[in-house]
Amino acid sequence: MSVTLLPADSYIIINKGLIQEDDKKNLIALYEPIIGPFAVALYLTLLNDLDILEIQSKEFTHHHLMTIMKTDLNTLREAREVLESVGLIKTYYKEGDIASYIYEIYSPLPPKEFLIHPIFSVVLYNNIGKREFESIKNSYQKVNFNLDEYQDISKSLNESFKSSTIIPEFDVRDKEHNKVNVKNIIDFDELIISIPKNLINEKSLNKKMKELINNLAFIYNLDTLKMAEILRNTINENGYIVEKDLRKKTREYYTYINSGKLPTLIYRTQPEYLKRPQGDVSNRAKMIYVFENTSPYDFLKNKYKGVVPTTRDLSLLEYLLDDLKLSPAVVNVLIDYVLKKNDNKLNRAYIETIAGQWKRSGIETADEAMSLAGKNNKKVSQIAPKSIKNKEAVPIWLKKDIKKEELDDVERKELEELMKGFM
């Protein structure tokens, strides 16, 4: 459901998690490298708005959050959605003359659960590196003392207390964790058909195992048939899936086809401070809006008519976003440019050459990327691969000053195709 957030909209916070100091430390150590500092700041700010008993807040407006955090509504909304996606808050909305929200805030996962989570553990490892990951893991490791020479003299409950027939009745608040939801990627009917009946015990595909398989498919970009192929090698002699082997095999498969790299989350859109101010309604501004408000994953998927990008293409997106640190909007402009120039094919060497130049030029916005592409179009054509059939083919935003001139039928169709599915 798409909802427009306004400064006057009210909100109330309900604490579902009994958040303690350890939770805040875990939030910074484990979650922040994944969700970023601003989402963490919003979480802590919402916590601070709770009443003295830390159960529920009074009613605030979103203008209050804008003032406290010195930011705009779009940035707040994006940070809130990030917190929702990792299970730290749930949002409820009620329409009215002044819309109202309820934010349920949940505890971060305990370190033990976080560090074995099929998505979080992989992304954290990839984002901070092996050395830092091992340091964090060691800091949470259980310490075992040798008690062989000691005797346990602790008293039992009935040695210190007598029983009573008076039993108080009340509900005690408990720490709650919100599940991280990944929409179904695996078709489990197709998965079962793809595995010989005498090989797998269907009871092994319980709710917990299906959730793990779906999470692994998401983070390692696996379709149903590929996951079925991997599963065949993780089933024991009794027909049950061995969880440890499943995690290992999916990881090994991904690193094998991606030169040892591990996946990360690449679906972020352009940061708010790098977006073009709203108000311009020209065709160029509409295209920039698409580049800025679409993740590279969704942009490429739309280019492929809704088909999920290949693992090779996703690896290329990770390289542009994580290794070169290009902004999402710049990556989208680059994808659009190369696909048009290169007959709808992503040639890695060609892309890396252009991307390297854009990085050295300090390009951060869609507007800058489009302008530089226009200036260097002839030079870029000289380094294009021989496979390009039509070196004169360029995106519509390079053909003319579409901000001032009317489009002909062909150009209008191309513009509609670019924005199809986004606006």
C-alpha positions in Angstrom: 0.0 0.0 0.0 1.4 3.4 -1.1 0.8 6.1 1.4 1.8 9.8 1.3 3.4 10.9 4.5 2.7 14.5 5.7 4.3 16.5 8.5 1.0 16.8 10.3 0.3 13.1 10.3 0.4 11.8 13.9 2.0 8.7 15.3 2.1 6.6 18.5 4.9 4.2 19.4 4.1 0.9 21.2 7.1 -1.0 22.7 6.9 -4.7 21.9 10.4 -5.5 22.8 11.5 -4.6 26.3 14.6 -3.0 24.7 17.6 -2.9 27.0 21.1 -1.5 26.8 22.5 -4.8 25.4 19.9 -4.5 22.5 21.2 -1.1 21.7 24.8 -2.3 21.5 23.7 -5.3 19.3 21.8 -2.8 17.1 25.0 -0.8 16.4 27.4 -3.8 16.2 25.2 -6.1 14.1 22.5 -4.1 12.3 24.2 -0.8 11.5 26.6 -2.1 9.0 23.6 -3.4 7.0 20.9 -0.8 7.5 23.1 2.3 7.9 23.4 4.9 10.7 20.3 6.9 9.8 17.9 4.0 10.2 19.6 3.2 13.6 19.2 6.9 14.6 15.4 6.7 13.8 15.0 3.5 15.8 16.7 5.1 18.8 14.7 8.3 18.4 11.5 6.4 18.5 12.6 4.6 21.6 13.4 7.9 23.2 9.8 9.1 22.6 8.4 6.3 24.8 6.8 7.2 28.2 8.6 6.8 31.5 7.5 3.1 31.7 8.7 2.6 28.2 5.4 1.0 27.2 3.7 3.5 24.9 4.4 7.0 23.7 2.1 10.0 23.7 0.8 11.2 20.3 3.4 13.0 18.1 3.4 14.5 14.6 6.0 13.6 12.0 7.0 17.2 12.1 8.4 16.4 15.6 10.7 13.7 14.0 11.7 16.1 11.2 12.7 18.7 13.8 14.5 16.3 16.1 16.5 14.5 13.4 17.0 17.6 11.1 15.8 15.8 8.0 13.0 15.6 5.5 10.0 13.3 5.2 11.3 11.2 2.3 14.4 10.4 4.3 12.4 9.5 7.3 10.1 7.3 5.3 13.0 5.4 3.7 14.7 4.9 7.1 11.4 3.6 8.5 11.0 1.2 5.6 14.5 -0.2 6.1 13.6 -0.8 9.8 10.4 -2.6 8.7 12.3 -4.8 6.3 14.7 -6.1 8.9 12.0 -6.7 11.5 12.7 -3.9 13.9 9.4 -2.1 13.5 5.9 -2.7 12.2 3.8 0.1 10.8 0.0 0.5 11.0 -1.9 3.2 9.1 -5.3 4.8 9.6 -6.7 7.2 7.1 -8.5 10.4 8.2 -8.4 14.2 7.9 -5.1 13.9 9.7 -3.7 10.4 9.1 -2.4 8.5 12.1 0.2 5.8 12.4 1.1 3.2 15.0 4.8 2.1 15.1 5.4 -1.1 17.0 9.0 -1.3 17.9 10.7 -4.7 18.4 13.9 -5.9 19.9 16.9 -6.7 17.7 17.6 -10.4 17.3 19.9 -11.9 19.9 23.5 -12.2 18.7 23.3 -16.0 18.5 20.3 -15.9 16.2 21.6 -12.9 14.1 25.0 -14.6 13.5 23.4 -17.8 12.1 20.6 -16.0 10.2 20.8 -17.1 6.5 20.6 -13.5 5.3 21.9 -11.2 8.0 25.1 -13.3 8.7 26.1 -13.3 5.0 25.4 -9.7 4.4 27.2 -8.6 7.6 30.2 -10.7 6.7 30.3 -9.2 3.2 29.8 -5.6 4.4 32.5 -5.5 7.1 35.0 -8.2 6.0 36.3 -11.4 7.5 38.6 -9.8 10.1 35.9 -7.5 11.6 33.3 -10.2 11.4 35.5 -12.6 13.4 36.1 -9.9 15.9 32.4 -9.3 16.4 31.7 -13.1 16.6 34.5 -13.6 19.2 33.1 -10.7 21.3 29.8 -12.7 21.7 31.4 -16.0 22.2 30.5 -18.0 25.4 33.3 -18.2 28.0 33.8 -21.6 29.6 35.6 -21.9 32.9 37.1 -25.2 34.2 35.1 -26.1 37.3 36.5 -29.6 37.8 38.1 -28.7 41.1 35.0 -26.9 42.4 31.7 -28.2 44.1 28.3 -26.8 43.3 26.8 -25.7 46.6 24.0 -23.6 45.2 20.6 -23.9 47.1 17.6 -25.2 45.3 14.3 -23.3 45.2 12.5 -25.5 47.8 15.5 -25.2 50.2 15.1 -21.4 50.4 11.3 -21.0 50.0 8.0 -22.6 51.0 5.1 -22.9 48.6 2.0 -20.8 48.7 -1.6 -21.4 47.5 -1.9 -17.7 46.4 -1.3 -17.5 42.7 -1.3 -14.0 41.2 -2.9 -13.7 37.8 -1.5 -11.1 35.4 0.2 -10.9 32.0 3.9 -10.2 32.1 5.5 -8.2 29.3 8.0 -10.2 27.4 10.7 -9.3 24.8 9.2 -9.8 21.3 11.2 -10.2 18.1 9.5 -9.5 14.7 10.2 -11.9 11.9 12.1 -10.8 8.8 9.7 -11.5 5.9 11.0 -12.4 2.4 8.3 -12.8 -0.2 8.0 -16.3 -1.7 10.8 -16.8 -4.2 10.6 -20.6 -4.3 7.7 -22.5 -5.8 7.6 -25.5 -3.4 5.2 -27.5 -5.6 7.7 -27.3 -8.4 10.6 -27.9 -6.0 9.0 -31.2 -4.8 8.3 -32.4 -8.3 11.9 -31.7 -9.3 13.3 -34.0 -6.6 12.8 -37.8 -7.0 10.1 -39.1 -4.5 12.3 -41.8 -3.2 15.0 -39.3 -2.4 13.3 -36.8 0.0 11.0 -37.2 2.9 8.4 -34.5 2.4 8.1 -34.1 6.2 11.5 -32.5 6.1 10.0 -29.6 4.2 8.4 -28.2 7.3 7.6 -24.5 7.8 11.0 -23.7 9.3 12.9 -25.5 6.5 10.8 -23.8 3.8 11.6 -20.4 5.4 15.3 -21.2 5.3 15.2 -22.4 1.7 13.3 -19.2 0.7 15.8 -17.0 2.6 18.8 -18.7 1.0 17.2 -18.4 -2.5 16.8 -14.7 -1.9 20.3 -13.9 -0.7 22.0 -16.2 -3.2 19.7 -15.3 -6.1 18.6 -18.9 -6.8 15.5 -20.0 -8.7 13.4 -23.1 -7.9 15.2 -25.5 -10.2 18.7 -24.5 -9.1 17.7 -24.8 -5.4 16.2 -28.3 -6.2 19.6 -29.2 -7.7 21.5 -28.1 -4.6 19.0 -29.7 -2.3 19.6 -33.1 -3.8 23.1 -33.0 -2.5 22.1 -32.1 1.1 19.6 -34.9 1.8 20.7 -37.7 4.2 20.0 -41.4 4.0 16.7 -40.9 5.8 15.4 -38.4 3.3 15.9 -35.4 5.5 17.5 -32.1 4.5 20.7 -31.4 6.5 20.5 -27.7 7.3 24.3 -27.3 7.8 25.0 -28.8 4.4 22.3 -26.7 2.7 23.8 -23.5 4.0 27.3 -24.6 2.9 26.3 -25.8 -0.6 24.3 -22.7 -1.5 27.2 -20.5 -0.3 29.8 -22.6 -2.2 27.7 -22.4 -5.4 27.4 -18.7 -5.2 31.1 -18.0 -4.5 32.1 -20.4 -7.2 30.2 -18.5 -10.0 31.0 -15.1 -8.5 34.8 -15.5 -8.1 34.7 -16.0 -4.4 32.5 -12.9 -3.6 29.6 -13.1 -1.2 26.3 -11.4 -1.9 25.1 -8.2 -0.3 21.8 -6.3 -0.5 21.8 -4.2 -3.7 18.3 -2.9 -3.8 18.7 0.6 -2.3 17.6 3.6 -4.3 19.4 7.0 -4.6 20.1 8.8 -1.2 17.8 11.7 -0.7 20.6 14.3 -0.6 21.7 13.3 -4.1 18.2 13.6 -5.6 17.1 16.4 -7.9 14.7 18.9 -6.2 11.1 18.3 -7.2 9.0 20.7 -9.2 10.4 20.3 -12.7 7.8 18.5 -14.9 9.9 18.2 -18.1 10.5 14.9 -19.8 14.2 14.9 -18.7 13.1 15.5 -15.1 10.7 12.5 -15.3 13.5 10.3 -16.5 15.8 11.5 -13.7 13.0 10.7 -11.3 12.9 7.1 -12.5 16.7 6.8 -12.2 16.6 8.2 -8.7 13.7 6.3 -7.3 14.3 2.8 -8.7 16.8 0.3 -7.3 19.4 -1.0 -9.9 17.9 -4.5 -9.4 14.3 -3.3 -10.2 15.6 -1.1 -13.1 17.4 -4.0 -14.7 14.5 -6.4 -14.1 12.2 -3.9 -15.8 14.6 -3.7 -18.7 14.3 -7.5 -19.0 10.5 -7.3 -19.1 10.1 -8.5 -15.5 12.5 -11.4 -15.8 14.8 -11.8 -12.7 18.4 -10.6 -13.7 21.0 -13.3 -14.1 23.5 -14.1 -11.4 26.2 -12.6 -13.7 24.2 -9.3 -14.0 23.7 -9.1 -10.3 27.4 -9.7 -9.7 28.0 -6.7 -12.1 25.6 -4.5 -10.1 27.4 -5.5 -6.9 30.7 -4.5 -8.4 29.4 -1.1 -9.5 27.6 -0.4 -6.1 29.9 -2.0 -3.6 33.4 -2.0 -5.2 33.2 1.3 -7.2 30.7 2.9 -4.7 28.7 4.4 -7.6 25.3 5.8 -6.4 22.2 3.8 -7.5 20.9 6.5 -9.8 24.3 6.7 -11.6 24.3 2.9 -12.0 20.8 3.1 -13.6 21.9 5.7 -16.1 24.9 3.6 -16.9 22.7 0.5 -17.4 20.3 2.4 -19.6 23.2 3.9 -21.7 25.0 0.6 -22.3 21.9 -1.5 -23.1 21.0 1.0 -25.7 24.5 1.2 -27.2 25.2 -2.5 -27.0 22.1 -4.1 -28.5 20.5 -4.8 -25.1 23.6 -6.7 -23.8 25.7 -5.9 -20.7 29.3 -6.2 -21.7 31.3 -6.1 -18.4 34.6 -4.8 -19.8 32.7 -2.0 -21.6 30.8 -1.1 -18.5 33.8 -1.1 -16.3 35.7 1.3 -18.6 32.8 3.8 -18.5 32.2 3.3 -14.8 35.9 3.9 -14.0 35.8 7.2 -15.8 32.6 8.3 -14.1 34.1 7.4 -10.7 37.3 9.3 -11.4 35.1 12.3 -12.5 33.3 12.3 -9.2 29.8 11.6 -10.7 27.2 11.2 -8.0 23.9 12.2 -9.5 21.7 11.0 -12.4 21.9 14.5 -13.9 25.7 14.5 -13.8 25.9 11.0 -15.4 23.5 11.9 -18.2 25.5 15.1 -19.0 28.9 13.4 -19.0 27.6 10.6 -21.1 26.4 13.2 -23.7 29.7 15.0 -23.7 31.8 11.8 -24.1 29.5 9.8 -26.3 31.8 9.8 -29.3 34.9 8.9 -27.2 32.9 6.1 -25.5 31.9 4.7 -28.9 35.6 4.2 -29.7 36.1 1.8 -26.8 32.8 -0.1 -27.4 33.1 -3.8 -28.2 32.9 -5.0 -31.9 29.7 -6.8 -31.1 27.8 -3.5 -31.1 25.6 -3.5 -34.2 24.6 0.2 -34.2 27.1 2.5 -32.6 24.8 5.4 -33.3 22.1 4.1 -31.1 21.8 6.2 -27.9 19.2 6.6 -25.2 16.5 9.1 -25.8 18.0 11.5 -23.2 21.1 11.9 -25.5 19.2 12.6 -28.7 18.1 16.1 -28.2 17.3 18.7 -25.5 14.1 16.9 -24.5 13.5 19.6 -21.9 12.8 22.1 -24.5 11.7 20.2 -27.7 8.7 18.2 -28.5 9.2 14.5 -29.1 8.2 12.7 -32.3 6.2 9.4 -32.1 9.3 7.1 -32.0 10.9 9.1 -29.2 7.7 9.4 -27.3 7.4 5.6 -27.5 10.9 5.2 -26.2 10.3 7.5 -23.3 7.2 5.6 -22.4 9.1 2.3 -22.5 11.8 3.7 -20.2 9.3 4.8 -17.6 7.0 1.8 -18.0 6.4 0.2 -14.7 7.9 3.1 -12.7 5.5 6.0 -12.9 
